Amino acid sequence: MFVITLIAKPGKLQPVLVESLRNAWGGQSAQWLAADEAAEFAVETKPVNLWDVWTDAQGMGVDIVCQPLIGRCKSMLLADMDSTMIQQECIDELADEAGVGAQVADITARAMNGELDFEAALIERVGLLRCLDEAVIGKVLAERITYMPGGTTLLATMKANGGHAALVSGGFTAFTAKVSAKLGFNENRANTLYIEDGKLTGDVGRPILGKAAKVQALEEITARIGISHADVIAVGDGANDLGMLHAAGTGVALHAKPSVAAECSVRINHGDLTALLYIQGYAKNEHV
């Protein structure tokens, strides 16, 4: 059995769409997880025209996810930070303060789309931050960083149901420590910016946490807490997230770069982070 989940922004999911798809695909009775926002129904087999319908639904502001019904509720969340749990790329915000914003943002976009080697791109971008005052990190955290909607609810709900949450970022510990504490992650991993005499040196600690390190984090954490990869839901948006998205039981491409979304079967482009609860079967009245 498979389950089809339809998710849209609040008030944007039309019952007529849900019922027409349920009927066309021979689905069981639809269950509304949130009125006019999220609904699901079970089907015997994956629809052969799923991606054609998905494309049409995107034009209506609706995400469609099809996955096996059994095992969809996970016991661990593994999340990227930049443009996933927060709405910015931290290094781009630092670069903007340093006066090299456009140059760094271009490199970031290309790296996240898989056009550049992540490690080399990170070293190049950090080099452009040389001599930036350490206090700018606090300034960016206070004035520029905003959280992706639904993150607090996602963490609180999964943890209330016994879940473990890990934040694994190709960004920097100076940011993951704050974001992790704010949202309630159990642990976090990221790269370390080198600082001397109150200034960024333009270098970053080695080994650099990139695509392989995110997969390694998944392997190490699941082994430590005694669960399998299948018990993990991972979420990210960039090319360096693809390894963990493929390795996890459910890998969610959230508002992802086109090249990343193309490699993922679960794509959320319209919903927020609560979409990760809906696809696990949590109704809105079960959200914490």
C-alpha angles and dihedrals in degrees: 000000000000131000124220115208123192118197132180139157112289111290094010103094110094118211090219090063092049093049095044092053093043089053095044093050097041093244129171121250113311119247118207112221092182125005111260090349113068136012138162142194134182124242132187096231137015109269112253092218094046097124094044089054091043090057092051091047091053088064088057093050094254128131118209123199126186119190140146110286095221115075098010094125106084134205098209136047118205111187140183114222113210113074088354113062090013127034098234141061103242096210090054090053092050090048091051089055088049093052096248097093100127094047094049095041090056092052091046093052092050093046093049090050090054096250095119135039105265097220095048091045092051093050090049093049095046089050089061089059094061113140094012109147113257089227089070089074091063090044092054092047092051100040110023110031119091127176126243109251114259097025097114091048092048093052096042094049097047093045091048086057093051098269128150120222128204128182111208116181140175084212127078138301090229087069103032092055091058096040092045093052093045095052098035104250116168092222143354139206129193144133124291122235112217114234129185127178091353094305133103109251094210092247136098133211122269139265091046115225106236139135097318093045091056090055089046089053090053091050095045097045096045091049091049096050094038105246134118130246087254089066092062131093111197127191133192145130109216139075091254088062096058096089094057092039090057095042096050123085088244121019115193122200102206116198082329134182110270095249090051096046090050090064096048129078093202111061125171112190103150107029126073128232092294085073086079088062094047093052088053090054100256111147118216092253087060094055116111 
